[in-house]
Amino acid sequence: MEPNALPPGATYIPDFVTPAEEASLAAEIEAAPWIKDLKRRVQH
C-alpha cells in the first residue's frame, strides 16, 4: 500500500494481524447475528 493513498491521519502497519488472528476475527464476525431489516445485511 502506498503511504500517500491513505486518508490524512491514518497509519498503515503491515502484518499487524497474523493470518491466524485474521481467521479468528473473521470467524467471530461471521458468527455474530446479521440484521436483515434493511436492503442489505449488516452487523453492529
N, C-alpha and C positions, 0 to 999 in steps of 0.2 A: 504494500500500500504506500502510495506517495504521501509524504507528510503534508504537502500543500493541498491534498484532496480532502483533508479533514475539516470539519467545521471549526471556526475560531474557538479556542479554549479546549478543544478535545486533544487527547493524547492516545496514540496507538502503541500498545505494548504487545509485540509479537510473542506467541506461545505463552501467554499469561495463564491460560487454562489448558491443562493437559487433555489429550484425546479421551482418556478415561473419565476425567471430570466433565468434559463436554457431553459424553454419552449419558452420564448420570444425570446431569442437569436437564438434558433433552427428555429423558425418561420421566423425570419428575414433572416437567411441564406438560407432557402428553397425558400423564395420569390425572392431572387436575381437571375439574369439571369445565366443560365448554358451555358457554351461553349461546343459545341459538335463536334468541328473540329477534335479532336484527337480520339483515340480509346476508350476513356473514357470521361465521363462528368467531367468538372472542373469548379470551381468558383475562381475568383481572388478578 
